[in-house]
């Protein structure tokens, strides 16, 4: 079993954050306070969004060889996810050569700065490339695009070669939809991008079929999937078939499927999205015991059409994408973790995914 590290978080945070007290310009900024706030400006401004980052985005840094973009969950707690990501960076020994960024998708009820872009307070449109109500020409995926372009700027990061986009729960939904739809992948001057999708409640299914409620998708036994000899293995006992749309008329509408897309993806064909979904390097991080309806679990009819638990939904999705569509995506069952971002990202088996060589 891989070494467990989440319990070290409380013990190491004081040490991990100590470099910020030295005043050394080369030290990473690792506290979710104003000292680590940076601004990403859209197309020359004035519209802008705040991110937490371990290093400035607008200054040359030859030490940086990779980047980790960590998207927050439904609570939009970018501060929490920044601390999770920097804890992972400390445990992996990656803080010195990795810039870690946690963007904030501010809602209307948040305290925002001048010209800060606001995203819809309700619904899931920010998770799937929805448009800003205050800046209707900008989508949430445009913010991620802008961050990737800034990271690929050789003037500031001449030695950066790889970017990882990841997120947990609602952030995992963002990572899944962004992976298949973003417009900058492959255009960043030799900088490669990979994606890590952690424990989302739903996926953007590339076809109208869904897992049938048998095998590992059987609702009566799905909560036992984490037990026994196969508890730490990626289970594959899934079959697929048509879903009764009378149970959920919108089950295949974006962002649960590809129908009726709006926002960032509106002008793309289904074929383009499927091709990009298959081709782009992606790893699914699934908690071994994420089998209970906790933490904002999507129990809607459309959500339940994808499987009885988050773990089963992820396993069913990756099997379909790989075996039916020909992708070569990977899935990792993260031992002993439930629906908890700090457990997922501070486990040693995950480090090679979010901090690749």
N, C-alpha and C positions, 0 to 999 in steps of 0.2 A: 504494500500500500504506500502511495507517495507520502512524503513527509508532510504533516499538518502544520500550517503556519499561522492561521487566523488568530489563534490565541496570543500570538506574539505581538499583535497590533498595539495593544495598550502599553506593552512593555517597551516597544521600540520607538513610539512616536516622539517621545522627548528627545531621544538621541538622534532620530532621523531628522528632526526639525532644527537641531542645534546649529547646523551650518548657517542658517539665516541670521544667527546672532553675531557672527564673526565680522560681518560687513564686507567679506570678500566678494568681489564682483563676479567671480566664477562660480560661486556657490548657488545651488538651486534654491528657488523660493518654494517652500513647501507648506505654507500655512494658508488656509482659505480666508484670507483677510485682504484688505485693500492693497497691501504690499504686493500681492500676487495677481491683482486684477490687471488685465490687458484689454485693449479694445481692437476689434476687427471691424474695419470700415468697408462698406459695400460700394464698389465702383466709384471711388473718389469721394464718397460721402454726400450729405452729412449723416445718412443712416448708418448706424453702427450697433454692434452687439458686444456684450462683455463676456470674457472668458477668464478663467483662472489658468495660469501657466507658470511652469517652473522657471522659465527664462523669457526674456523679452522677445517679441516677434519681429521687432524692427531694428535689431542690432546684430552685427556679425558675431557668429559663434561657431568656430571651427571644431569644437569638441563634439557637437551634436551629430550623431550618425543615424538616428531614428527618432520617430515621434509616435506617441500614443495619444489618441483622441478618445476621451471617455465621456459618453453621453449619459446624462442623469436619467432617473426614473420619473414616474408620474408626479412625484412631489416637486419636481424641478429643483431639487436640492443639489445644485452643482458643487456647493462647498463640500458636502458629504462625499460625493463621488470623486472630487479632486483629492480629498484626503485618503480615500480608498486606493486611488491610483498611485499616489506618492508612497503610500505604505507598501504597495506591491513593488514599486520601483526600488525602494530601500532594500526590501528583502531579496530582490533579484540582483542587487548590486548594479542597478541600471540608471541611477539618478544622474550620474556624471555625464553620460553620453546620450541621454534620452530627454527630449522635451515632452513634457506631459501637459495636456490641455484638456480642460473641462468646460465646455461652452454652457452658457445659461440661456435657455429659451424662456425669457421673461414673460409672465402673464400680465394682464391688465391690472390685477390687484396688487402686483408687486411694486415696490418703490423703484422707479426707473430714472435714469439720468437723461439729460438733454439728448435728443435724437436717438435714443436707444429703441431698437425695434421691439415691438410687443407681438406676442403670438397668442392665438385664441386660448382663453382661460379654460374652456370646457372642450370635451371631445378629444379625439386623437389626431387631429389634423397636423399638429406639429411633429408627430411621430412618423408621418408619411408624406412629407413634402408639401404640406398645406401652406396657404398664403397668409401673410401678416395682415391684420385688420388696419394697422396704422401705416403700413407701407405695402399696398396691395400688389406691387410688382415683385416683391421678394417672398421667397418660400423658405421654409426651414432648411431645406436641402441646399439652398443657395449659401447659407451660412457655412455649412460644412465644406462646400466647394471653395469658398473664399479662404477658409483656414488651410485647406490642402494646397491651394495656389501659393499662399504666403510661405508655407513650409518648404515648398519646392523652389523658392527663390534662392538661387545660388549666391546672390550677393550677401545674404544673411546666414544661410546654412549651406556652405559650399560642400560639406561632406555628408549631408543627410541623404540616405539612399532608400529608406523604407518608412512607410507610414502605416500604422494599424488603427482602424476605426472600430470601436467597440462600444457596447452599452449593455446594461442589465435591465431586465423587466421591460418597462416602457422604452428604455434606451436600447434594449435588444430588438424591439420592434423597429425602432429607428434604424439600427444597423442593418437589419434584414432588408428593409425597403430601400435604404440608401445604397446598399451593395448592388442591387439589381438595376438601379435607375440612374445613378449619378453620371454626370456628363464630363467629369475630369479624369476618370480612371483611364490610364494609358496616354495621357496628354501632358504629363508632368516632367518631361525632360529627363527620363531615365529613373525617376523616383517611382518605386513600386508601391502598391497599396494592397493590403489584405484586410480581412474583416473577421471579427469575432462576435458572434451573436449569442448572448447569454440569457437563458431562461425567459424569453418573451411569452406572453399569454397567447399570442397569435402570430401567424406568418402570412405573407402575401402569396397565396397558393397560385401556381402557374397554370392550373387546370381546374375544371369544375368538379373533378372527383374529390373524395375525402376518404380518410381511413374508415373502414367498416368497424362496427363495435364488437370485434372479436379479437382473439389473441391478446397482444399487448395493449390493444385499444378497448378491451372489454371493461366497461365502467365498474363492473362488480368486483374486479380483481386488480384494477390499475394501481390502487394505493399500496399493493403488496409488491410492486415491481422492484422496489429498492432492496428487497430482502433476498436471502438465499445466495447461491453461488453466482447467479447472474446479476446480482445487485450493482456491481461496478462495471458491468459490460454494457455496450450499446446493444439494446435489444432490437430485433428486426422482424418480429412476428406480426407484420402488418399486411393487410390486403386493402385494396382500394376499389371504390365503386361510386356510382352516381349517388348524390345526396338528395333527399326529398325536400325540394325547395319550399313545400308547403309548411315545413317546420321552421324555416327561416328564409323568407323571400330574398333577403339581402345577403345571403351567406357568401356569395361570390363577388360582391361589390368591393372595390378598393376601399380600405387597405387589406381586407381579408382575402380578396381575389383580384383579378385584373379588370373586372367590369366597371364601367362608369367612373373612370379615373379623372381626377381633377388636380389642379395645382401643378407642381413641378413635372409630373409624369403625363400630363394631359395630352401632349403632342407626340408621345412615343407610341409605337406599335406594340402589340402584345409580343410579336416575334422578336423585336429588339430587346424587350425586357427579359424574355426567357433566355435569349442568347447570352445576355450579360450575366444573368443569374447563374448560368451554367459555367461560364468561362472564368469568372472572377474568384480568386482564392478565398475560401471561407471556412471557418471552424465554428462549430456549434458547441457551446459550453453549457452542459446540462447538469444541474445538481442531482446527486444520487437520490436524495430524499425530497426533491421538489415534486411531491405527489399529492399535496393537500391544497385545497382551495383557499390559500392565504395570500396576503400582500397584493390585493387588487386583482385577484384572479378573474379572468374574463369568463363568466358563467352564462353569458348570453347564448341564445341558440346558435348564432354564427360562430361563437367561440367554441362551443361544445361540439360543433360539427368537425372541428379539427382534432378532437381527441379528448379524453377525460381528464388528463393532467398536463401540466406544462412539460414534464419529462416525456410523456408519450407523444405529445404534439411535436416536440423537437425530433425525436427518433423517427416518427412517421414521415415528417417533412424531409429530413436528410436522406432517408431511404428512397423516397419517391424521386427526389432531385437527382440522386446518384444512379439508381437502377433504371429509371424510366427515361430520364432526360440525358443521362451520360455525364453528369458532373463528377468531379473528383473531390468533393468536399469531405471534411473530416468532422467527426463528433467525438467529444470527450465527456465521459461521465465523471464529474468531479466528486471524489469520495467524500461522504459524510455531510455534504452541503445540501441545505434546503434552499429556500428562496431568499438568499442572503448574498449581497454583492461582495461583502468583505470576505466571506468564506470562499467564494468563487475565485476572486482575483488575487488573493494572497495565498493560494495553494501552489506548491512548487510545480505540479504537473501543468499548470496554466502558463507559467513564465515563458517557455519557449514560443508560445502563441502570441503573447502580447509584447514580448521583448525579443523578437527574432534576431538571430545572429546576422 
